[in-house]
Amino acid sequence: MTTIRQDDLIESIAAALQYISFYHPADFISHLTRAWEREQSPAAKDAMAQILTNSKMSAYGHRPISRTRASSTSSSRSA
């Protein structure tokens, strides 16, 4: 029988939540892209561009890692 460790379960759930927090369906991306093209505010355009970039990275399997997650991962590796 295989035993699933609590840490492995937590890490898997965290990775899944990280993925879905950045990945967006194609219709959302197309609508956001059209909104970005019409947007007048530079700050809003920058925010939308970041969402689009993160979603593209996610779709390619290079999801962004939050600072909290990155710092906890690097500190656990050095221990």
C-alpha angles and dihedrals in degrees: 000000000000118000118211111213119223092235091054091050092048092048092049093050092046091051092049093049090047090053097049091045089065105028117087132185119256095253091055090050093050092049093046090049091053090047090050090053091054097040116113101188114089091208092052091046090052092050092049091046090054091052090049092048093048091048092050091050090049092051089053091049096254098111117180116253118225117237091243092053093044094051094047091048095049093046092050091050093053093050 
